[in-house]
Amino acid sequence: MGEKIKIWFRFVPREGWFPQDTEGLWATKLSEDTARVENIPFLQDGVAEGDVVRYQTDSDGLHWAAGQVGSAGNCTIRVVPVPTGPLGGSPQAVHERLSPFGLGGEVFSSDFPMVAFTVPAGTDFAGVKALLAQGQTQGWWHYEVGCGTRELWDA
């Protein structure tokens, strides 16, 4: 095992959001039908980097997620800088604001500078939530939690 594969997730597109109804995430194969997610979901809710998912392989060789087997305890947070706000729509500025928490993130594209972050288990969730709320109140960004744990919600 240990082979890198792409796991595809199906979901209902959200109105006013991206028109896609699938997202492919890289994963490390653990068994014939399970894999560990190795990157941050930009669109898929309910899964975070490090989670283990069960998958089924179709006749075309595509691996489709069939459910979560285990949680790594990480969370997924997506942040979109406000183009007319104090950060000027800069994903780099978003990274800088969240850097005290040591979060790793990926930028969706230069056309849409959404930054998806993995917030590892054990992070100062209360501090992250406070900064996210402050940034939204002050017009720096909009954000959403794509995958949260009890630790995050209770912080």
C-alpha positions as CSV (number, residue, x, y, z in Angstrom):
1,M,0.0,0.0,0.0
2,G,1.1,3.6,0.3
3,E,0.2,4.3,-3.4
4,K,-1.1,7.8,-4.1
5,I,-4.6,7.8,-5.7
6,K,-7.3,10.3,-6.4
7,I,-10.5,9.9,-4.5
8,W,-13.5,11.6,-6.0
9,F,-16.4,13.0,-4.0
10,R,-19.9,13.8,-5.3
11,F,-22.0,16.6,-3.8
12,V,-24.9,18.8,-4.7
13,P,-23.6,22.2,-6.0
14,R,-24.5,25.2,-3.8
15,E,-26.5,28.0,-5.4
16,G,-24.2,31.0,-6.0
17,W,-21.1,28.9,-5.6
18,F,-19.0,26.8,-8.0
19,P,-21.0,24.8,-10.5
20,Q,-19.0,21.6,-9.9
21,D,-20.6,18.6,-8.4
22,T,-17.4,16.6,-7.8
23,E,-14.0,17.2,-6.3
24,G,-10.9,15.0,-6.5
25,L,-8.6,14.8,-3.5
26,W,-5.2,13.1,-3.4
27,A,-5.0,10.2,-0.9
28,T,-2.7,7.5,0.2
29,K,-4.1,4.0,-0.3
30,L,-4.3,2.1,2.9
31,S,-6.2,-1.0,1.8
32,E,-8.2,-2.2,-1.2
33,D,-11.0,0.1,-0.3
34,T,-9.6,2.7,2.2
35,A,-7.3,5.7,1.8
36,R,-6.1,8.7,3.9
37,V,-6.9,12.1,2.4
38,E,-3.7,14.0,1.7
39,N,-4.8,17.5,0.7
40,I,-7.3,20.2,1.7
41,P,-10.8,20.1,0.2
42,F,-11.9,23.3,-1.5
43,L,-15.4,22.2,-2.2
44,Q,-16.3,19.0,-0.3
45,D,-17.7,19.4,3.1
46,G,-17.4,16.9,6.0
47,V,-13.8,15.7,5.3
48,A,-10.4,17.1,6.3
49,E,-6.8,16.4,5.5
50,G,-5.8,13.2,7.3
51,D,-9.2,11.6,7.4
52,V,-9.6,8.0,6.3
53,V,-12.3,7.3,3.7
54,R,-13.7,4.2,2.2
55,Y,-14.0,4.2,-1.6
56,Q,-15.4,2.1,-4.5
57,T,-13.6,1.8,-7.8
58,D,-15.9,2.1,-10.9
59,S,-15.5,0.4,-14.3
60,D,-13.4,3.4,-15.5
61,G,-10.9,3.0,-12.7
62,L,-12.1,6.1,-10.8
63,H,-12.2,5.8,-7.0
64,W,-15.4,7.3,-5.5
65,A,-15.7,8.1,-1.8
66,A,-18.2,5.9,-0.1
67,G,-18.0,7.3,3.4
68,Q,-15.6,8.3,6.2
69,V,-14.0,5.6,8.2
70,G,-11.9,7.7,10.6
71,S,-11.2,11.3,11.5
72,A,-7.8,12.7,12.0
73,G,-9.3,15.3,14.3
74,N,-8.3,18.1,11.8
75,C,-10.7,20.8,10.6
76,T,-11.1,22.5,7.2
77,I,-11.6,26.2,7.1
78,R,-12.0,28.2,3.9
79,V,-11.3,32.0,3.8
80,V,-12.1,34.4,0.9
81,P,-10.5,37.8,1.2
82,V,-12.8,40.7,0.5
83,P,-11.5,42.3,-2.7
84,T,-12.4,45.8,-1.5
85,G,-11.4,45.2,2.1
86,P,-8.3,46.1,4.0
87,L,-6.5,42.9,2.7
88,G,-7.1,43.9,-0.9
89,G,-8.3,40.4,-1.8
90,S,-4.8,39.0,-1.1
91,P,-4.5,35.4,-0.2
92,Q,-0.9,36.1,1.0
93,A,-2.4,38.6,3.5
94,V,-4.8,35.9,4.7
95,H,-1.9,33.5,5.2
96,E,0.0,36.2,7.2
97,R,-3.0,36.9,9.5
98,L,-3.4,33.2,10.3
99,S,0.4,32.5,10.5
100,P,0.6,32.7,14.3
101,F,-1.4,29.5,14.4
102,G,1.0,27.7,12.1
103,L,-1.8,26.7,9.6
104,G,-1.0,25.3,6.2
105,G,-3.2,26.4,3.4
106,E,-3.7,26.3,-0.3
107,V,-5.0,29.0,-2.7
108,F,-7.8,27.9,-5.1
109,S,-6.8,30.1,-8.0
110,S,-5.5,33.6,-8.9
111,D,-9.0,34.4,-10.2
112,F,-10.7,33.3,-7.0
113,P,-8.3,33.7,-4.1
114,M,-10.0,31.4,-1.6
115,V,-7.6,29.9,0.9
116,A,-8.4,26.5,2.3
117,F,-6.7,25.7,5.6
118,T,-6.1,22.5,7.5
119,V,-6.5,23.3,11.2
120,P,-4.8,20.4,13.0
121,A,-6.2,18.8,16.1
122,G,-4.7,20.5,19.2
123,T,-4.6,24.0,17.6
124,D,-5.7,27.0,19.6
125,F,-9.3,26.6,18.2
126,A,-10.6,29.5,20.4
127,G,-7.9,31.8,19.0
128,V,-8.6,30.7,15.4
129,K,-12.3,31.2,15.8
130,A,-11.8,34.7,17.4
131,L,-9.5,35.8,14.6
132,L,-11.9,34.5,11.9
133,A,-14.8,36.3,13.5
134,Q,-12.7,39.5,13.9
135,G,-11.7,39.4,10.2
136,Q,-15.2,38.9,9.1
137,T,-16.5,41.8,11.3
138,Q,-13.7,44.1,10.1
139,G,-14.3,43.3,6.4
140,W,-11.0,41.4,5.8
141,W,-12.7,38.2,4.6
142,H,-15.6,35.8,4.6
143,Y,-15.1,32.3,5.9
144,E,-16.8,29.0,6.4
145,V,-16.0,25.8,8.2
146,G,-16.0,22.9,5.7
147,C,-15.3,20.3,8.3
148,G,-15.3,20.9,12.1
149,T,-14.7,18.7,15.1
150,R,-16.3,18.9,18.5
151,E,-13.0,20.5,19.7
152,L,-13.5,23.4,17.3
153,W,-17.2,23.8,17.9
154,D,-16.8,23.8,21.7
155,A,-13.8,26.2,21.7
